[in-house]
Amino acid sequence: MSELLLVLLAGTAAGALNSVGGGGTFVALPALVAVGLSPVTANATSTIALVPGAVASGWVYRRDIAPVGGTSLTALTTVSVVGGGLGAALLLTLPAASFDAAMPWLLAFATAVLAFGRRISRTISGTLGREIGMSPRAVLIGQFLLALYGGYFGGAVGIMMFALWGIGLGLDAAVSNPMRITQIAAINLSATALLLVASDALSAPLTLGAMFAGALAGGFTGAHFARRLSARLLRGIILTTAVTMTVLYFVRG
């Protein structure tokens, strides 16, 4: 299999996964590293390339967007844009060695959230005897931290949004998915604006273009078929991929 075909397929899978439940970075990032990009460049390229998939998915879901807590779409999106840009600035400012060392732990953290987020939510709700009611300010602060993480790394940031909104607001994942996709698009667009100028992601234009095209096709198609897929099966696939990639990166490190 040629390198460009591998990247194209990885981009398609990543775009489709992000449109349904998240986890696309677990497919995109390892594929880019496998074809020879450094971890920092691969992360920047992945962030840029997955933008069209998120935008395409957001367009499909545009009529289904529901408010999150007492926050408005404008306020939540503004926080996502600011946090995403600052996260990308951290990626470019911190030494590359710092990202190399942190990446396995970031993967492990995102995997743990994916694996145990729902259980934690149920445990907290059961202990309190009610759902946690976050204030609009708390929602915005939490979203800013997630956007900061998303701009820096991005792995499972959408899954973490599910966890935050589910634990803090009792929102069902199906209801919050359109807003989640919209916010991922905002984070990635903000980060991309900086990464296109300041990173070396454009040093491999064919690789970027292949993942860009794959993510666009996967994001658009995945959003259309999201309601027809088994959520349990998809979550299992994402979790298996996440665990595998985490183990491989720790072994590589």
N, C-alpha and C positions, 0 to 999 in steps of 0.2 A: 504494500500500500504506500503510495507516495505521501510525502509530508503534507502537501497542500490538501490532499483528499482527507487525511487524518484530521487536519485542522478544520476543514469544512464540516465533516461529520460531527466533530466535537462541538463546534459552534451551533450546529442544528440541534444537537441533544441539549446543550446548555440553554439555548433560547426556549426550547420546549419545556424543560424542567422549571425554569424561572417563571414561565407563564402559569404554571399549575401550582407548584408548591415551594419552589426555591431549590437551591443546591446546584445551580448551573456552574458556579465557579469551581466546584469540585471536579467537573469534567473539563472545563476550558483551561484552567491554569495548568494542570499536569500535562495536557496535550501540548501546550505552548512550550513548557519546559522540555518536554520530550523531543521537540524538533530543534532544540538548541538555544532558545532564548534564556537569558538569565532570569532568576525569580522576580527581580524588580521590574524588568522590561516585560516579562510575561504577565505580571499583575496589571501593569499599565495597559498593555495591549488587550487583555481580557476585559478590563473596565470599559475601554473605548469600544471594543467590538460588540459587547453585549447591549450597548445602548439601543440599537435599532430594534432588537428583539423586545426590549422592555417598552419602547414607544409603540411598536406594533400591537403588543398585547394590551397596552393601555388604551389604544384606539378601539380595540374590539370590546373592551369592558367599559367604555366611557359613559354609557347610560346606566351602569350599575353601581357607580361610586356612591358609597354611603359614608356619612360623617363618622369620625372616630372620637368618641367622648364628646366633650363640649367644644372641640376645636373646629375651626373652619378649614376648608381645603386650602385656602390661601395661606393661612398661618402655618399649617403643617408642611406645605410644600416649601415655603420660605425657609423654615428651619432645616429641611432636608437639603436644600440647595446650599445653604451656608455650611452646614456640617460636612457635606460631601466635598466641597471645595477645600475646606481646611484639612480633611483627611487625606486628600490627594497631595496637598502641600507637605504634610508630614511624610508621606511616602517618598517624595522627592528630596526632602531636607535631611532626613535621618540617613546615616551611612547604610550602604547596601548590605553590609555585614549584619546590621541590626535586623533587617528584614529577613535575611537568610536564617538567622537564629530564631526569630519570632514566628516564622511561617508554620512550622510543625505545631507549635503551641496554639496558634490562631486556628489552625485546622482542627486541633483536638477540642478547643473550646466550642467552636461552631458545631462539631459533631456531637458534643455532650448536650448542647441546647436542642439539637435535632432529636436526639435519642430520649431525653428526659424532660423536655420542656412541658409536655402535656401532663406528665405525672406530677411535676412540681406544682403546676397550676391547680390540679385536682386536690393535692395535699393541702395547699394553702387555703383554698376555698373551703375544704372540709374542716380544717382546724378552726377557721373563723366562723364557719356556719353561714357564710355569705360570700358573694363575689366581692373582690376588692374594687372600690370605686375611686379611680385616679382623678384628680382635678385636671382641668385643661392645662394648667401650668406644668403639672407633673408629666402629662402626656407629651408636651412640647420639649421638656428637658430630656425625657427618655428618648424621644425621636432624634434630638440633636446628637446624643451620644451614639445612637445607632448609625446616624448618618456619618458621623466622624469615623466610626469603625468601617462603614461601608466605603467611604472614599479612600481609606488606607488599605483595606484588604478586601472586604466585600463578601467573603465566604459565608453563606447562610444568613446574610443580613435580613433577607426576606423572612426566613424562618424565625429569626429573633423578633421581628415585628409581630408575627403571629403570636409568639410567646408573650411579648409585652402587652399587646392588646387583649389577648385572651386572659392572662392573669390579672391585669389591672382593670379591664373593662368588661370582661366576660363576653367578648365578641366571638362569634362563631367564625371559623376560618373561611368558610364559603362566603360569608357576608363581607368580611374585611379584605378578601383577596383583590378586588378591583382597586381599592385604595392602596393596598400594599404594592401592587404593580406600578401604580402612578408614582408612589414615593421612591421606589427603586429607580424609575426612569429619571426622576428629579435629581437623586443622588448621583447617578452615573453621568448625567448630562453636565452637572456642575463639575464633577471630577474630570470629565473628558475635556472640558474647555481649558483646563490647566495642563493636563497631561499631553494634549496635542502640541502645545507650545513648548513645554519644559522637559518632557521625557524623550527617550529615543525610540518610542513605539513605532514611529514612522520609518525607522531604519530597516524594517522588514515589511514593506508595503504589500507584497503578495500574501504573506501570512496574515496580516491584519485584514486584508480584503476578503480572504477565504473565510475567516471566522466571522467577519462582519456579515457576509452574505448568508452563511449558515444560521447565524443567530436571528437574522431578519425572518428567514423562512420558518425556523423553529418556533420563534415567538408568536408569529401570526397564526400558524397552524395549531400550535399547542393551546392557545387561548380559545380557539374555536372548538376544540375537542375536549377541553378541560372537564366539562360536566359529564362526558361519556366515559372517562377513565376511572378505574378503581383507585380511590384515594389511598387505600391501605396498601395496595400493590405498589403504587408510585412512591409512597413514602418509604417502603421497604427497599426499593431500588436506590433511592437517594441515600438512605442510611448506609446501605452496603457499600456504595461508591465512596461515601464520606469516610467510613471506617477504613476501607482499603487504602485510600489516598493518605490518610493520616498515618497509618502504620508504615507505608512506603516512605513517607517523608521523614519519619523518625529514624528509620533504618538508614536512609540516605544520609541523614545528618550525622 
